């Protein structure tokens, strides 16, 4: 069974180790990328792709299903996506916004092609969403550099 940590336990983990995460490179019928305006650190107040960390004792398949439900409002299977590669996301701040230890994610990026109308996008991690072309994402200063890395 997947386990969640208390804030103090999680801070200790963030201090000592990298985190494993899955990012969802969601593409619509026009081949645009879904980005959301982040409401939580790190990457708060930037446009960023949906995704999240893998929990202790959670398989990648289970994490993918949970994250697609939480981040997209619809459950997708990992087999529905194409693995894009591994990425390092290193931030000066942690999940509280503090800059004393920073955060390091090892991210497993997956492309998921969807019909935009099929999604029911929640507002827990993002307070707005938009579809953006890769070229526009690369040019926009409000799109986070870690999201831009997926567009090259």
C-alpha positions in Angstrom: 0.0 0.0 0.0 1.3 3.5 -0.9 2.4 5.5 2.0 2.3 9.3 2.6 4.8 11.0 4.9 4.2 13.7 7.5 5.6 17.1 6.5 8.6 16.7 8.8 9.3 13.2 7.4 9.0 14.5 3.9 11.3 17.5 4.6 13.9 14.9 5.8 13.5 12.9 2.6 13.8 16.1 0.4 16.9 17.1 2.4 18.7 13.7 1.9 17.5 12.2 -1.4 16.1 12.8 -4.9 12.4 12.2 -5.4 11.0 10.1 -8.2 8.2 11.7 -10.2 6.1 11.2 -13.3 5.4 14.2 -15.6 2.5 14.0 -18.0 3.2 15.6 -21.4 -0.5 15.7 -22.4 -1.0 16.5 -26.1 -4.3 17.4 -27.7 -5.7 16.9 -31.2 -3.7 20.0 -32.4 -0.5 18.6 -30.9 -0.5 21.3 -28.3 0.9 20.7 -24.8 -1.3 21.1 -21.7 0.2 23.3 -19.0 -1.2 24.5 -15.7 -0.4 27.5 -13.5 1.3 26.0 -10.4 -0.2 27.0 -7.1 2.4 25.2 -4.9 6.2 25.3 -4.6 8.5 24.4 -6.3 7.7 26.1 -9.6 4.9 28.1 -8.0 3.4 30.7 -10.4 4.9 29.1 -13.5 3.1 27.2 -16.3 4.1 23.6 -15.8 3.0 20.2 -17.1 0.8 18.0 -14.8 2.5 15.3 -12.8 3.7 14.3 -9.3 5.8 12.1 -7.2 5.7 8.4 -6.9 4.8 7.3 -3.3 6.6 4.7 -1.2 5.4 1.2 -2.1 3.5 2.5 -5.1 4.2 0.8 -8.5 4.8 3.0 -11.5 1.6 1.7 -13.0 -0.4 2.6 -9.8 1.3 6.0 -9.6 0.4 6.7 -13.2 -3.2 5.9 -12.7 -3.4 8.0 -9.4 -1.6 10.9 -11.0 -3.7 11.0 -14.1 -6.8 11.0 -12.0 -5.6 13.6 -9.6 -4.0 15.8 -12.3 -6.3 15.3 -15.3 -9.6 14.2 -13.7 -9.5 10.9 -15.7 -7.7 7.7 -15.1 -5.3 6.6 -17.8 -3.1 3.5 -17.9 0.7 3.8 -18.3 0.3 1.7 -21.4 -1.8 4.5 -22.9 1.3 6.8 -22.9 4.7 6.8 -24.6 7.8 7.0 -22.3 9.8 10.1 -23.3 12.8 9.8 -21.1 14.4 10.7 -17.7 14.9 14.3 -16.6 16.5 16.0 -13.6 14.5 18.8 -12.1 16.6 20.6 -9.5 15.0 23.5 -7.6 16.4 26.0 -5.1 13.2 25.7 -3.0 11.4 22.8 -1.4 7.6 22.1 -1.1 7.2 24.8 1.6 9.0 27.4 -0.5 12.0 27.4 1.8 15.4 27.6 0.1 17.5 25.8 2.8 17.7 22.4 1.1 16.2 22.7 -2.4 14.5 19.8 -4.2 15.8 17.2 -6.7 13.4 15.2 -8.8 14.3 12.4 -11.1 11.4 12.6 -13.6 10.0 9.9 -15.8 8.3 11.9 -18.6 5.4 10.3 -20.5 3.5 11.7 -23.5 -0.2 11.1 -23.4 -2.4 11.9 -26.4 -5.9 12.9 -25.5 -9.1 14.5 -26.7 -9.1 17.8 -24.9 -12.8 17.7 -24.2 -12.4 14.4 -22.4 -10.5 15.9 -19.5 -12.0 17.3 -16.3 -9.1 19.3 -15.0 -8.9 19.7 -11.2 -7.6 22.8 -9.4 -5.6 21.3 -6.5 -2.1 21.8 -8.1 -3.0 24.3 -10.9 -5.4 27.2 -10.8 -5.6 27.7 -14.6 -4.8 25.6 -17.6 -3.9 26.3 -21.2 -2.9 24.4 -24.4 0.3 25.7 -25.9 2.4 24.9 -28.9 6.0 23.9 -28.3 7.3 27.0 -30.0 5.1 29.3 -27.9 6.1 27.4 -24.7 9.8 27.9 -25.5 9.2 31.7 -26.1 7.1 32.3 -23.0 9.0 33.5 -19.9 6.2 32.3 -17.6 6.6 28.7 -18.8 9.1 27.0 -16.4 12.5 25.9 -17.8 11.8 22.3 -16.8 8.7 22.3 -18.9 10.6 24.0 -21.8 13.1 21.1 -21.7 10.3 18.8 -22.9 9.8 21.1 -26.0 13.2 20.8 -27.6 
